[in-house]
Amino acid sequence: MRFQLEHDWQDNMATPRSRLGERAKIHSFVVLCIIWVFAGLFGHAPWKGYETQSISAIHAVLNGHILAPMAASEDTLINPPLYYWTGAILGKLLTPLISLHDASRMINALWMGLTILMIGMLNRELWGTGFGRQAALIFIGSVGLIFNVHTLMPGIATLTGLTMAFYGLALSKRRPFRSALLLGFGLGISFLSGGIMPFLILILSSLLLPMLFQVWRTRRYALVLSLSLLVSLPFLIVWPALLWWHQHDIFMRWINHFQLFQTQNFIFYVKNLSWFAWPALPLAVWGLWKFRGKIWSQTRFQLPIIFFVSALILTSSCATKNQTFLMPFLIPLSTIAAGSIENLRRGAASALNWFGIILFSTILFLIWLGWNAMLTGFPKKTYERMQFLAQTNESHFNIFILTIAILLTLVWIFSLVKTRITNRSCTTNWSIGLTVSWALLMALWLPWINHKKDFSPLFLSMGKVMQDKACLTTHNINNAQIDLIDYYLNIKASKEGDRGNCNYLLIYQLHKKDLPPISENWKLVWNEKQPGDKNNYKLFYKE
């Protein structure tokens, strides 16, 4: 069935099918996105960082803490609960088949699928037919995004909400009611997953556009903003009101936790954007220079520039430095880059293409080399290095995984052989190279990476010697480990807590003399190490 190209919800990721093979390109793009989204989503434990915090919060939702799901290490609500709700729902549905953390992590596929779809449609709206797929390729080719989208974190849902709202603004001149729905739902989703910051970014962007550019000062745009605010009200009112009514103290701590304009982290975010947003950033900068005479007169430039500036002002004014806050910048950067790639000089496009070919070919070779060394012991130096990094000499061979790895490598080789160098092929090859490299790493190295990062054997062995799990106090145990103890053992450990009413004390001993003063009635009942860690975890029991 041939779709009409002017329809907003169909064929937005396609270019006109005037030549043979266009349908195959669209299918290949969809397959590439599926690989990009699903590779690395499951098959490993929660790793320290956002994952430990998120899985503990999801665990709290499943234990009945619906309104204010907080990780075990938190005493203040950091993020609203939408992402945790969706992760808990999917986790509840799939846990008979797979572990809770793997099941919850699968929700990222839904959020990122919506995000990629919105990226494609908004660029088709701003630049015309044929640019949606190109923008999506630049977006998924961003270096800093690949690890974060495979991690349990509320920022994934926040990115979806921001992209939806951005598309709503782009659609405001042509489809006001549909625009209001998208902007309203985008405001609500970004607020219920990311809190006040993404909400303020969208509000500031929406207000700056008519303030700075006359083309946005229309009754239609005012109608869009009014209707979108009406659509977003249930998201903005219901959950905060319920939290304020039922858990007032937590609500007040959440409000007071947000601090703005107390510091300036402008240099931090600009410096990290230089690698996080590659290659979208240099392509966008080139586009702004190339079209410098038009950027203030065309909405296709006005919207992403204002969104970028709003995000930079508010994010750099936040007291917290976090690289995950860089993800929203990819929305405007990939938008400008998509419209600029056709005007890139041939020499620059060729240089970017060859840089990607050399870089990802080298990465793929090293991944295969490390896998071969762990299985065969050759080369010896590589084998010794891999053993040191993985803290194990176990070899993992699976014919199914090996077949997938070979197919992924053939995809990369085939993309290099059949593609002639054009401006668009340089970003396409980059996205394919990044996706294949990540997928191959997850296919061949994941068991060894997980062996180093997985804390479940450590804490599960500790749980076997604990008869009373009502109370556990700790010394030198960080927040991530407290969250994992809660997830694996269902124990709310306290940091440096009162040992008077607690029978168990867990200590991470940094050196021989690093022990808190304890009386003689405390007996050592468990002593273990995490792979690769020279220091001991010790559990004491008070008789």
C-alpha positions as CSV (number, residue, x, y, z in Angstrom):
1,M,0.0,0.0,0.0
2,R,1.4,3.4,-1.0
3,F,1.0,6.1,1.7
4,Q,0.3,9.7,0.9
5,L,3.5,11.7,1.6
6,E,1.6,14.7,3.0
7,H,0.2,12.6,5.9
8,D,1.9,13.4,9.2
9,W,1.8,10.0,10.8
10,Q,2.8,7.8,7.8
11,D,5.9,7.7,5.7
12,N,7.6,10.4,7.7
13,M,10.9,8.5,7.8
14,A,10.9,8.0,4.0
15,T,12.3,9.8,1.0
16,P,10.2,9.6,-2.3
17,R,10.4,6.1,-3.7
18,S,11.3,7.2,-7.2
19,R,14.2,4.7,-7.6
20,L,14.6,1.0,-7.0
21,G,15.9,0.1,-3.6
22,E,14.3,2.9,-1.6
23,R,12.0,0.6,0.2
24,A,15.0,-1.6,1.1
25,K,16.8,1.4,2.5
26,I,13.8,2.1,4.8
27,H,13.7,-1.5,6.0
28,S,17.5,-1.4,6.6
29,F,17.1,1.8,8.6
30,V,14.4,0.1,10.8
31,V,16.6,-2.9,11.3
32,L,19.5,-0.7,12.3
33,C,17.3,1.2,14.8
34,I,16.1,-2.1,16.3
35,I,19.7,-3.3,16.7
36,W,20.7,0.0,18.2
37,V,17.8,0.0,20.7
38,F,18.0,-3.7,21.9
39,A,21.7,-4.5,21.9
40,G,22.9,-4.4,25.5
41,L,19.4,-4.0,27.1
42,F,19.4,-7.3,28.8
43,G,21.7,-10.0,30.0
44,H,23.6,-8.1,32.7
45,A,23.1,-7.1,36.3
46,P,22.4,-3.5,37.4
47,W,25.7,-1.6,37.1
48,K,26.8,1.1,39.5
49,G,25.4,4.5,38.8
50,Y,22.0,5.3,37.6
51,E,21.0,1.7,37.2
52,T,21.4,0.9,40.9
53,Q,19.4,3.9,41.9
54,S,16.6,3.2,39.3
55,I,16.3,-0.5,40.1
56,S,16.0,0.2,43.8
57,A,13.2,2.8,43.0
58,I,11.4,0.3,40.7
59,H,11.7,-2.2,43.5
60,A,10.1,0.4,45.8
61,V,7.2,0.8,43.4
62,L,6.6,-3.0,43.4
63,N,6.7,-2.9,47.2
64,G,3.8,-0.3,47.3
65,H,5.7,3.0,47.3
66,I,3.7,4.4,44.3
67,L,3.7,8.1,44.9
68,A,7.3,8.6,45.9
69,P,9.5,5.7,44.8
70,M,12.9,6.4,46.2
71,A,16.1,4.4,46.1
72,A,17.2,2.9,49.4
73,S,20.1,5.3,49.5
74,E,17.9,8.4,49.0
75,D,16.2,10.5,51.7
76,T,14.9,13.0,49.2
77,L,12.8,12.4,46.0
78,I,15.1,13.2,43.1
79,N,12.9,12.3,40.1
80,P,9.1,12.0,39.6
81,P,7.9,8.5,39.2
82,L,6.7,8.1,35.6
83,Y,9.8,6.2,34.4
84,Y,9.8,4.0,37.5
85,W,6.1,3.3,37.0
86,T,6.6,2.1,33.4
87,G,9.6,0.1,34.4
88,A,7.8,-1.6,37.2
89,I,4.8,-2.4,35.0
90,L,7.0,-4.1,32.4
91,G,9.0,-5.7,35.1
92,K,5.9,-7.2,36.7
93,L,4.7,-8.6,33.4
94,L,8.1,-10.1,32.3
95,T,9.6,-11.3,35.6
96,P,8.3,-14.8,35.2
97,L,10.5,-15.1,32.2
98,I,13.5,-12.9,32.9
99,S,15.0,-11.0,35.9
100,L,13.4,-7.8,37.1
101,H,16.3,-5.6,36.1
102,D,16.4,-7.0,32.5
103,A,12.6,-6.7,32.3
104,S,12.5,-3.2,33.5
105,R,15.3,-2.2,31.2
106,M,13.2,-3.3,28.2
107,I,11.0,-0.2,28.7
108,N,13.8,1.8,27.2
109,A,12.9,0.2,23.9
110,L,9.5,1.8,24.0
111,W,10.7,5.3,25.1
112,M,13.6,5.3,22.5
113,G,11.3,4.0,19.7
114,L,9.0,6.9,20.3
115,T,11.9,9.3,20.4
116,I,13.4,8.2,17.1
117,L,9.9,8.4,15.5
118,M,9.5,12.0,16.8
119,I,13.0,13.0,15.6
120,G,12.1,11.7,12.1
121,M,8.7,13.4,11.9
122,L,9.9,16.8,13.3
123,N,12.7,17.0,10.7
124,R,10.4,16.0,7.9
125,E,8.2,18.9,9.1
126,L,11.0,21.4,9.3
127,W,13.1,20.4,6.3
128,G,10.8,18.4,4.0
129,T,10.4,14.9,2.8
130,G,13.6,12.8,3.0
131,F,15.2,14.4,6.0
132,G,13.5,12.4,8.7
133,R,15.6,9.3,8.3
134,Q,18.8,11.3,8.0
135,A,18.1,13.2,11.2
136,A,17.4,9.9,13.0
137,L,20.7,8.4,11.8
138,I,22.6,11.4,13.1
139,F,20.8,11.2,16.4
140,I,21.5,7.5,17.0
141,G,25.1,8.0,15.8
142,S,25.8,10.4,18.7
143,V,28.7,9.0,20.7
144,G,27.4,10.0,24.1
145,L,23.9,8.5,23.6
146,I,24.8,4.9,23.0
147,F,25.6,3.8,26.5
148,N,22.9,6.0,28.2
149,V,20.0,4.7,26.3
150,H,20.8,1.1,27.4
151,T,20.8,2.2,31.1
152,L,18.0,2.3,33.6
153,M,17.5,6.1,34.1
154,P,14.6,8.5,34.1
155,G,16.4,10.7,31.5
156,I,15.3,8.2,28.8
157,A,11.6,9.1,29.3
158,T,12.5,12.8,29.7
159,L,14.2,12.8,26.3
160,T,11.0,11.3,24.8
161,G,8.9,14.0,26.3
162,L,11.2,16.8,25.2
163,T,11.3,15.4,21.6
164,M,7.5,15.1,21.5
165,A,7.1,18.7,22.7
166,F,9.8,19.9,20.2
167,Y,7.8,18.2,17.4
168,G,4.7,19.9,18.7
169,L,6.3,23.3,18.4
170,A,7.5,22.5,14.9
171,L,4.0,21.5,13.8
172,S,2.3,24.5,15.4
173,K,2.0,26.6,12.2
174,R,0.3,23.8,10.1
175,R,-1.6,21.6,12.5
176,P,-2.4,23.6,15.6
177,F,-4.6,21.1,17.4
178,R,-2.3,18.2,16.8
179,S,0.6,20.5,17.8
180,A,-1.2,21.3,21.1
181,L,-1.7,17.6,21.9
182,L,2.0,16.8,21.2
183,L,3.3,19.8,23.2
184,G,0.9,19.1,26.1
185,F,1.8,15.5,26.3
186,G,5.5,16.4,25.9
187,L,5.3,18.8,28.8
188,G,3.6,16.3,31.0
189,I,5.9,13.4,30.2
190,S,9.1,15.4,30.6
191,F,7.8,16.8,33.9
192,L,6.6,13.5,35.3
193,S,10.0,11.8,34.5
194,G,12.6,14.6,34.7
195,G,11.0,17.1,37.1
196,I,11.0,20.8,36.9
197,M,14.1,21.3,34.8
198,P,12.8,19.9,31.4
199,F,9.5,21.6,32.0
200,L,11.2,25.0,32.4
201,I,13.3,24.3,29.2
202,L,10.1,23.9,27.2
203,I,8.3,26.8,28.8
204,L,11.3,29.1,28.2
205,S,11.6,28.0,24.6
206,S,7.9,28.5,23.9
207,L,8.0,32.0,25.3
208,L,11.2,33.1,23.7
209,L,10.1,32.3,20.2
210,P,7.3,34.9,20.0
211,M,9.4,37.4,22.1
212,L,12.3,37.3,19.6
213,F,10.7,36.5,16.3
214,Q,7.6,38.1,14.8
215,V,6.6,35.1,12.7
216,W,5.7,33.3,16.0
217,R,3.5,36.1,17.2
218,T,0.2,34.8,15.9
219,R,-3.2,33.9,17.3
220,R,-2.7,30.3,16.2
221,Y,0.5,30.0,18.2
222,A,-1.2,31.5,21.2
223,L,-4.0,29.0,20.8
224,V,-1.4,26.1,20.6
225,L,0.2,27.3,23.9
226,S,-3.1,27.6,25.6
227,L,-4.4,24.3,24.6
228,S,-1.1,22.5,25.3
229,L,-1.2,23.9,28.8
230,L,-4.7,22.6,29.3
231,V,-3.6,19.2,28.0
232,S,-0.6,19.0,30.3
233,L,-2.6,20.1,33.5
234,P,-3.4,16.5,34.6
235,F,0.3,15.6,34.4
236,L,1.3,18.8,36.3
237,I,-1.4,18.7,39.0
238,V,-2.6,15.2,39.9
239,W,0.7,13.6,41.0
240,P,2.1,16.6,42.9
241,A,-1.3,17.2,44.6
242,L,-1.5,13.6,45.7
243,L,2.1,13.6,46.9
244,W,1.5,16.9,48.8
245,W,-1.6,15.5,50.4
246,H,-0.4,12.0,51.4
247,Q,3.4,12.6,51.9
248,H,3.8,16.3,52.6
249,D,7.4,16.0,54.0
250,I,8.6,14.2,50.9
251,F,6.9,16.8,48.6
252,M,8.5,19.7,50.4
253,R,12.0,18.1,50.3
254,W,11.5,17.5,46.6
255,I,10.6,21.1,45.9
256,N,13.5,22.4,48.0
257,H,15.9,20.0,46.4
258,F,15.7,21.9,43.1
259,Q,18.3,24.7,43.0
260,L,18.8,27.0,40.0
261,F,21.1,30.0,39.3
262,Q,23.3,29.3,42.3
263,T,26.2,28.2,40.1
264,Q,27.4,28.3,36.5
265,N,28.5,25.1,34.8
266,F,28.6,26.5,31.3
267,I,32.2,25.4,30.6
268,F,31.4,21.8,31.8
269,Y,28.5,21.3,29.4
270,V,30.1,23.0,26.4
271,K,33.3,21.0,26.9
272,N,31.5,17.7,27.2
273,L,29.2,18.4,24.3
274,S,32.3,18.4,22.0
275,W,32.5,14.6,22.3
276,F,29.0,13.7,23.5
277,A,27.2,15.1,20.5
278,W,29.7,14.0,17.8
279,P,29.0,14.1,14.8
280,A,25.8,16.2,15.3
281,L,27.7,19.1,16.8
282,P,30.2,19.8,14.1
283,L,27.6,19.3,11.4
284,A,25.3,21.7,13.1
285,V,28.0,24.3,13.5
286,W,28.8,24.0,9.8
287,G,25.1,24.4,9.0
288,L,24.8,27.6,11.1
289,W,27.8,29.0,9.4
290,K,26.6,28.0,5.9
291,F,23.2,29.5,6.4
292,R,24.2,32.4,8.7
293,G,22.2,34.8,6.6
294,K,19.0,32.9,7.1
295,I,19.1,31.5,10.6
296,W,17.2,34.4,12.1
297,S,14.5,34.5,9.4
298,Q,13.6,30.8,9.1
299,T,11.6,28.8,11.6
300,R,13.7,25.7,10.9
301,F,16.6,27.4,12.5
302,Q,14.8,29.6,15.0
303,L,13.2,26.7,16.9
304,P,16.3,24.5,17.4
305,I,18.5,27.5,18.3
306,I,16.1,28.8,20.9
307,F,15.7,25.3,22.3
308,F,19.4,24.8,22.5
309,V,20.0,28.2,24.2
310,S,17.2,27.6,26.7
311,A,18.5,24.2,27.6
312,L,22.1,25.5,27.9
313,I,21.0,28.4,30.2
314,L,19.0,26.3,32.5
315,T,21.2,23.2,32.6
316,S,24.4,25.2,33.2
317,S,22.6,27.0,36.0
318,C,21.7,23.8,37.8
319,A,23.7,22.9,40.8
320,T,24.2,19.3,39.7
321,K,26.8,18.5,37.0
322,N,25.7,15.4,35.0
323,Q,26.6,14.2,31.6
324,T,23.1,12.7,31.1
325,F,21.8,16.3,31.0
326,L,23.5,16.6,27.6
327,M,21.0,14.2,26.0
328,P,18.3,16.9,25.3
329,F,20.9,18.9,23.3
330,L,20.9,16.2,20.7
331,I,17.4,17.1,19.6
332,P,18.2,20.6,18.2
333,L,21.7,19.6,17.1
334,S,20.6,16.6,15.0
335,T,17.8,18.8,13.5
336,I,20.2,21.5,12.3
337,A,22.8,18.9,11.2
338,A,20.1,17.0,9.1
339,G,19.4,20.1,7.1
340,S,23.1,20.9,6.7
341,I,24.6,17.7,5.6
342,E,23.7,18.2,1.9
343,N,25.7,21.4,1.9
344,L,28.8,19.9,3.5
345,R,31.9,20.2,1.4
346,R,32.8,17.0,-0.4
347,G,36.3,16.9,1.2
348,A,34.9,17.3,4.7
349,A,32.3,14.6,4.0
350,S,35.0,12.2,2.7
351,A,37.2,13.0,5.7
352,L,34.4,12.2,8.2
353,N,33.6,9.0,6.3
354,W,37.2,7.8,6.3
355,F,37.6,8.7,10.0
356,G,34.5,6.6,10.8
357,I,35.7,3.7,8.7
358,I,39.2,3.6,10.3
359,L,37.8,4.2,13.8
360,F,35.1,1.6,13.8
361,S,37.1,-1.0,11.8
362,T,39.8,-0.7,14.4
363,I,37.3,-1.1,17.3
364,L,35.7,-4.2,15.7
365,F,39.2,-5.7,15.2
366,L,40.1,-5.1,18.8
367,I,36.8,-6.6,20.0
368,W,37.4,-9.8,18.0
369,L,41.0,-9.9,19.1
370,G,40.1,-9.7,22.8
371,W,37.4,-12.4,22.4
372,N,39.8,-14.7,20.5
373,A,42.5,-14.1,23.2
374,M,40.2,-15.1,26.0
375,L,39.2,-18.3,24.2
376,T,42.6,-19.4,22.8
377,G,45.1,-17.6,25.0
378,F,46.7,-16.0,21.8
379,P,48.1,-13.4,21.7
380,K,49.5,-13.8,25.1
381,K,49.8,-10.1,26.0
382,T,46.2,-9.5,25.0
383,Y,45.1,-12.6,27.0
384,E,46.8,-11.3,30.1
385,R,45.3,-7.9,29.7
386,M,41.8,-9.2,29.2
387,Q,42.2,-11.4,32.2
388,F,43.2,-8.4,34.3
389,L,40.3,-6.3,33.1
390,A,37.7,-9.0,33.5
391,Q,39.2,-10.5,36.7
392,T,38.5,-14.0,35.3
393,N,40.0,-16.6,33.0
394,E,36.7,-18.1,32.1
395,S,36.0,-18.5,28.4
396,H,32.4,-18.0,27.1
397,F,31.6,-19.7,23.8
398,N,28.1,-19.7,22.4
399,I,27.5,-20.7,18.8
400,F,24.3,-18.5,18.6
401,I,26.1,-15.4,19.9
402,L,29.1,-16.2,17.5
403,T,26.7,-16.3,14.6
404,I,25.2,-13.0,15.5
405,A,28.7,-11.5,15.9
406,I,29.7,-12.7,12.4
407,L,26.5,-11.3,10.9
408,L,27.1,-7.9,12.5
409,T,30.7,-7.8,11.2
410,L,29.4,-8.7,7.7
411,V,26.9,-5.9,7.9
412,W,29.8,-3.4,8.5
413,I,31.9,-4.9,5.7
414,F,28.9,-4.9,3.3
415,S,28.1,-1.2,4.2
416,L,31.6,-0.2,3.2
417,V,31.8,-2.2,0.0
418,K,28.4,-1.2,-1.5
419,T,28.2,2.4,-0.5
420,R,29.5,5.2,-2.7
421,I,30.8,8.2,-0.7
422,T,28.2,11.0,-0.6
423,N,27.4,13.6,2.0
424,R,24.6,11.4,3.4
425,S,26.6,8.2,3.3
426,C,29.2,9.6,5.7
427,T,26.7,9.9,8.5
428,T,25.0,6.7,7.6
429,N,28.3,4.8,7.8
430,W,29.1,6.5,11.1
431,S,25.7,5.3,12.6
432,I,26.2,1.8,11.2
433,G,29.7,1.6,12.6
434,L,28.8,2.9,16.0
435,T,25.8,0.5,16.2
436,V,27.7,-2.5,15.0
437,S,30.6,-1.8,17.4
438,W,28.3,-1.5,20.4
439,A,26.3,-4.6,19.4
440,L,29.5,-6.6,18.8
441,L,30.9,-5.5,22.2
442,M,27.7,-6.6,24.0
443,A,27.6,-9.9,22.1
444,L,31.2,-11.0,22.7
445,W,32.4,-9.2,25.8
446,L,29.3,-8.8,27.9
447,P,29.9,-11.9,30.2
448,W,33.3,-10.6,31.1
449,I,32.2,-7.0,31.6
450,N,29.3,-8.1,33.7
451,H,31.6,-10.4,35.8
452,K,33.6,-7.3,36.8
453,K,30.5,-5.1,37.5
454,D,28.1,-7.6,39.0
455,F,27.6,-7.3,42.7
456,S,24.9,-10.0,43.0
457,P,27.2,-12.9,43.9
458,L,28.8,-10.8,46.7
459,F,25.6,-9.6,48.3
460,L,23.7,-12.9,47.8
461,S,26.5,-14.8,49.6
462,M,26.3,-12.3,52.4
463,G,22.5,-12.7,52.6
464,K,22.9,-16.5,53.2
465,V,24.7,-15.9,56.6
466,M,22.2,-13.3,57.8
467,Q,19.4,-14.8,60.0
468,D,17.9,-11.5,60.9
469,K,17.5,-9.1,58.0
470,A,15.5,-6.4,59.8
471,C,18.5,-4.1,60.4
472,L,21.9,-3.6,58.8
473,T,24.2,-0.7,59.5
474,T,27.3,0.0,57.3
475,H,30.7,1.7,57.2
476,N,32.4,2.9,54.0
477,I,29.5,1.5,51.9
478,N,28.4,3.9,49.0
479,N,24.9,4.7,47.8
480,A,25.1,2.3,44.8
481,Q,25.9,-0.6,47.1
482,I,23.1,0.3,49.5
483,D,20.7,0.3,46.6
484,L,21.9,-3.1,45.5
485,I,21.6,-4.6,49.0
486,D,18.0,-3.3,49.0
487,Y,17.3,-4.9,45.5
488,Y,19.0,-8.3,46.1
489,L,18.3,-8.8,49.8
490,N,15.3,-6.5,50.5
491,I,17.3,-4.9,53.3
492,K,17.2,-1.2,54.0
493,A,20.8,-0.6,55.1
494,S,21.7,2.6,56.9
495,K,24.9,4.5,56.3
496,E,27.1,5.0,59.4
497,G,24.0,4.3,61.4
498,D,23.4,3.6,65.1
499,R,24.8,0.2,65.9
500,G,23.1,0.1,69.3
501,N,19.9,-1.4,68.0
502,C,21.3,-3.3,65.0
503,N,22.7,-6.8,65.1
504,Y,24.6,-6.6,61.8
505,L,27.4,-4.3,60.7
506,L,28.8,-4.3,57.1
507,I,32.2,-2.8,56.6
508,Y,34.2,-2.1,53.4
509,Q,37.8,-2.1,54.8
510,L,40.0,0.2,52.8
511,H,43.1,-0.8,54.7
512,K,44.1,-3.0,57.6
513,K,43.4,-0.3,60.3
514,D,40.2,1.0,58.7
515,L,37.8,-0.5,61.2
516,P,35.3,1.6,63.3
517,P,35.6,1.1,67.1
518,I,33.5,-2.0,67.9
519,S,33.2,-4.0,71.1
520,E,34.3,-7.6,71.6
521,N,30.8,-9.0,71.3
522,W,30.9,-8.2,67.5
523,K,32.0,-11.4,65.7
524,L,33.1,-11.6,62.1
525,V,30.7,-14.0,60.2
526,W,31.5,-13.2,56.6
527,N,34.5,-11.9,54.6
528,E,34.5,-11.5,50.8
529,K,36.0,-9.5,47.9
530,Q,34.5,-8.2,44.7
531,P,36.4,-9.3,41.6
532,G,39.2,-6.9,40.9
533,D,39.0,-5.3,44.3
534,K,41.9,-5.6,46.7
535,N,39.8,-4.5,49.7
536,N,37.5,-6.7,51.7
537,Y,33.8,-6.6,52.6
538,K,33.3,-7.8,56.2
539,L,30.0,-8.6,58.0
540,F,30.0,-8.5,61.8
541,Y,27.2,-10.0,64.0
542,K,26.5,-8.8,67.5
543,E,26.0,-11.7,69.9
